Structures are given as C-alpha cells and as structure tokens.
Amino acid sequence: MFALVDCNNFYVSCERRFNPKLKGRPVVVLSNNDGCAVSRSNEAKALGIEMAAPIFKFKDIVKKHGVVCLSSNYALYGDISRRIMSLFERWTPDVEVYSIDEAFLRFNGKRSESGLEQIAKEIRSTVLQWTGIPVSVGMGITKTLAKAGSKLAKKSESGVMVLAPDKENASHLESLKVEDVWGIGRQYARWLNNHGIHTAIDFRNADEQFIRQKMTVVGHRTLLELRGIECITMELNPPNKKTLCHARSFGRLLESKDEVRESLALYTELAAAKLRGECLVAQSVCVFLETNPFRTQDPQYRPSKTVEFPVPTNITPEILKYALAAFDLIFRPGYKYKKAGILLLELVPEDQAQAELFDNVNRDQANRLMTAMDGINKKHGRETLGFSAGRIRDGWQPKFENRTANYTTSWNGLLVVSS
C-alpha cells in the first residue's frame, strides 16, 4: 500500500504556525515580487481568489474582506518541509519526497483497512503535534489511488481516506473530477469531458484501447493505476537534475541595460553556487528576458539565447562570462523588462564531467576559490562575497513588503515570549 501525505495550504499553514492571529482569517501568500497567489487559506478560496491569480485581479476582494497578503518566505517553508519529511521514516523507510509539501510512503506486508486508517491518523496527528502543520493522508494500492485519496481526504472531517483495492472505492471515485486525477492535465480533461468522461470512476471504467490510442502510454498507465494495477514505482533515489533555473521578477520595470545586466549577473552567481552545492556541472547555459504580458499597452519581447560551454563547469566567473555574452546578444533597448533568468542545462555529476585536452583554465585553482567563497557565504550569508557584476543595486530587487521573519533559520527571527 502507498500513502500520499499532503500538507494543507502549506505556505499559509507555515505562516499561521508562528502567528495564531491568522487562524480563521482569509490569508494569501504571494509569489516572488508579491505578484501572484501561490497559497490560499480555505477562507481565501471561499472568497473566489484563484491559484496563481495576479494580485491586481483580486485587490477589491482584499479591501472588502480584509484579506491578509503575505510575501513568500521560502527559507521558512523549506525548513518546515525538511522537518516534516524527516518524520515519515518513523513509519516506513520507503519515503519519496514528491514536492516541498508532499511525500509518498510505501508500506510492505498485509494490513487491514482499519489498520491502514489507524496509521494514517497517527501520521496526521504526529505531524500536527510536532510541527503544527495540518496534513491530509490518502492511501491506496497504487500511487495514483493514494494521490486520489489525498484529494478526497481534504474534504473529509478526519483528513484521511483509504481507497481499498476493491469495488468499495467506486463511490469515492465518483465524487472526484477527472481533472483532479493525478496525470490528467487540463487539455486531456476537456477532451475526456467531451467524450462523456467526467469523473475518476468514468475514467477507470473507460475502454483501455481507446484511452491508450488517444492518451498514449501515460493515460493508459493512469487508468490501470486507478484499477489497482501498479505501474508507477517509488523513486527512492531520484535521478540527478538535468536543469537548474534561477529567475526573478524585478521590483519595478527596467529599461536600462546596466540594471538588467546586474540582476542577471546576481542570478548567475546564485545558480552557480547552488550547482556546486549539489556537486553538479553544467554543459550549457540559457539566458532569457521577459516583459510584462499584463501590460498590453507596452510592446512585448521574450528573447532567449543558449550557449554551450567548452568544458562542463560550475565555476562562477566562467558561467558569468558566457551568460553575460548571451545577454548582450538578446538585449534590445526600448522595452520595459519585468523578469530575467538563467537556466543551466545538461547537468551531470561533477566527477563524471568530460575533460578537454586543450582546456586553458586552471580548474584546481578556480575550484579552491569557489570552495572558499561558498564557505564564507554559508557562514555569513549567501551574498557576503560575490562578483562586482552583480553587486550594484538600484531598486530592481524583488519586492517582499510583507515578508515574515525566518523564525526557524535565523537567530534574529526567533520569537520572543514575554510575560
């Protein structure tokens, strides 16, 4: 059996954990630059605030109903996530961290439905007691059924749903829309609706050959999983990343080439440091720029440029050299830029990188410099040491006007209890 543990409204729940006054109030956590809703409390959802909606679209709702809008605090969310994920090995060693707020657990051996439900309730109560974060737990004989169970669990009073491997789960699947089934996207959901398939039970009972023909092997696999046939295995040792991205929206629209260049240089530094932290090297880099698509009165421009490195690298000055050269090729004056980013591509483990016979870079010396810089930045803050190209700031930094303290990762953020 599989379990899918899903944190409820995770970012909002993290904020409420340290500010109980937010409980019962409509709360929205915004994306970088306070742009879009990335987490909503149930109260905010009831007001009609949609996921990923830009804040200007629901600003009237905010004023009318006193919605609390908070800036995202990823350092806090990441630390709380690590604490939650570390608890799951109390019940099983087979844990797959699926996202920052979700994890699959696998239980071997036969257990009764009541026994599984008891485990699910224990997981839920333990996580709530130890971290203060409410979770929903879905269980099923396949990962897709477990995922479906977690969707249904959010609507149940117990916060738990066990989809047994028999016909008894049919009534539960009838209440689950086909677009809410794991692996079925919006386009396929619309196509399925047009063919009379509206719920998970409709999809489970559909003709195999028809689904495989129209939705390829992925759709066929989802159908079999809903029928209790395991097709998606646990990834206990996830494969190495193939790409790494660092992109941010600016605090204001930028037209100056120097300002956009400075931001890109800083993002490149941060991406290269993260690459070294994961012991990976990149074989190429893609630089991209974006204007604001919501400002229809402005001309739009979304260029990108990919450059291949002579030798796979994670050395910041080397990556900066090629990234800024690519930037110079795509930057065009006359546009108001909203966002810039860097994408490191074709990542491979550091010890598997192919060397170049005529490489003229002293890599031993460069690696020692990077190790020293990373050590200082880890101890004193990630931007303590850097390169001049990304050090000049002139108000283009993303806005975090309502960001809360780093309660668990900074001494200065610790809560103070007074009598």
Disulfide bonds with the S-S distance in Angstrom:
none
